[in-house]
């Protein structure tokens, strides 16, 4: 059974991340803190307001690592399809471009959470897949 961890638990690492605007349409992107070890192109679970989605790290022209979208499953986020749950989340929180949000490391390399400062969230902590199982799952999705 998975553990339930509040965002203020010692097992959850919290970092500050900045929300910025990208593109003419003013879509949000969240900077991945330098202290968080996640690579470009890596797909992971991201929790927004208690709802779990999938996100992927992209690199800007300046070389910064960012999250630009969240989707309902890993395939959709890799292909850039489906609803952008990150944009929906941003529209529903009291955060503006240039503001900071909390970037929680729930399970490093596997699950992260984004939340407004001052908000408390309870995460379901799950272990990440080992690399061989992750490779099999990725191949099945393709």
Secondary structure by P-SEA (a helix, b strand, c coil): cbbbbccccccbbbbbbbbbbccccbbbbbbccccccccccbbbbbbcccbbbbbbbbbcccbbbbbccccccaaaaaaccccaaaaaaaaaccccccbbbbbbbcccccbbbbbcccbbbbbbccccccaaaaaaaaaaac
